[in-house]
């Protein structure tokens, strides 16, 4: 069996090649939809990719950004694409731009913001101060809250 280093290198290379091939295929599918009005293979591809690590939502966003196609579902709940019936309301196919920008370059993963415990505490105090009425708290709940905070102390001190 290959070393972990070799396997990581191969996976990176294969994933990069697969991403490039996927982008080329997506552009070809948009071009096919434009030329023939047939987007069934595009829908089939995206339906099949839903069970993989591929960011299908970013691809759907990309399709809608560079074509007149809108995502929808059929009676069976399967993905399909539609276009506005009124030709004046249809977006244009922008294949030149689609070739330049891959779906994963158009949208970015959301950045997870760190939880600010002090800010949350200050907000809680403000809400408590502005409350017309405070619901009574069971002393056992307070003890559990204190125990949870005490359990967090070692992790908080490391940060």
N, C-alpha and C positions, 0 to 999 in steps of 0.2 A: 504494500500500500504506500502511496506517495506521502511525503512529509506534509505536515500541516501548512508549512510555508508554501510548498508547491501547490497544494490544493487551494489556498487562498489566492495565490497569483492566478491560477487557472480560472477560478470563479470570477475574479474581477475582470479578466480578459473576456471570458465568455459572456458575462453580463453586459459589458460595454458593447460587444459585438451584437448581442441580442437586442439591446436598446437601439442601436443604429439601424438594424434590420427592421425592427418594429416601426420606427419612425418612417422609413422608406415605404413600408407596407401601408401605413396609415395615409401617407400622401397619395399613394397609388389608389387606395380605396376612395379617397375624396375625389380624385380625378375621374375614377370610374363612375361615381355617383353623379358628378357633373355631366359627363359625356352621355351616360345611358339612363340616368334617373333611377338607378338601382343601388340601393344602400343596404341590401340584405346581408351581404358578406361583412360589411362594417359592423352591423348589429350582431352578427354571429360571432365575430372576433371578440367584441367587447363583452358579450355574454360569456364566452369561454374564458376570458381573462379574469373574470370576477373571482374565480377560485384560485388565483395565483397571487403573487406578491406585487403584481402590477397595480399602479395607481390609476384605476379605471376612471375615477371621478375627474382626475386631471385630463385624461384623454377626452372624456365627454365635454369638458369645458373647452378644450382645444378644438374639437370638432365644431362646436357652436360658435367659437370665435372666428374660425376661418372658412365657414360655409353657411349656407342658408338653412342647414339641417337643425332641427330642434329635437331633443330627446323626448321620448314618450314611451308608453307601454301599450301592448295590444290587450285583447280580452283575456288572454292567458297570463298576463302579467309579465310577458317577455319584452325586452328592450326592442324598440323600433324607433325609426326616425320619421319625422314629418317636415313639411315645408308649409309656410303660409300659402293659402289658396290664392290670395291676391298677389300677382307677380310684382306689383309696385312695393309691396312690404317685405319682399325677400332680400336678405343680405346677399352679397356677392360671394362667390368662391374666391378665396385669396390664396391660391396654390403657391405662388412665389413666396409669400410670407410663411405659409405652412411648411415649406421646405427648409426655411431658415431657422425656424423655432420649433423644437421638439416639445411635446406636451409637458414634460417634466421641467422644462425651462420656463414655461409660461406661468406656471403656478409653483409656489413653494410650500413646503411643509410648514405648518404653524410652529412658531418657536414657543416652547413651554417656558412661561415666566416663573421665576422662583416665588414661592409662597412667602409673603412678608407677614410674619407672625405679629410683629408690633403694630403694623397697620391694621390688621384684622382685629387686634385687641382694642385699638383706638376707635375703630368703627363700631365695635360692639358697645363700648362705653358711651359713644354718642347716641346710639340707638336706645340704650338703656336710659340715658338722661332725658331723651325726648319722648319716651314712652308715657302714654296717659295711664297705662295700667301694666303691671308686671304680673305675669302668671307665676304662681308659687312653684317652687322647685323642690322636689323630693331630696332630702339630705343624702340619700344613697346616690342620686344622680350627681350631686356635687362631689361626693367622694370618688365616684368613677371618673369624673372630669379631671380631678386633681391627680388621680393615679395615672391617667393617660398623659397628662402634661409631664408628670415626673418621669414616665417612661421615655418621653421624648428628650429630656434634658441631655443625655449623653450625645445624641445626634446633633442637637442644637449647639452644643459646645464645640463640636468638631468643625462646624461651618464658619 
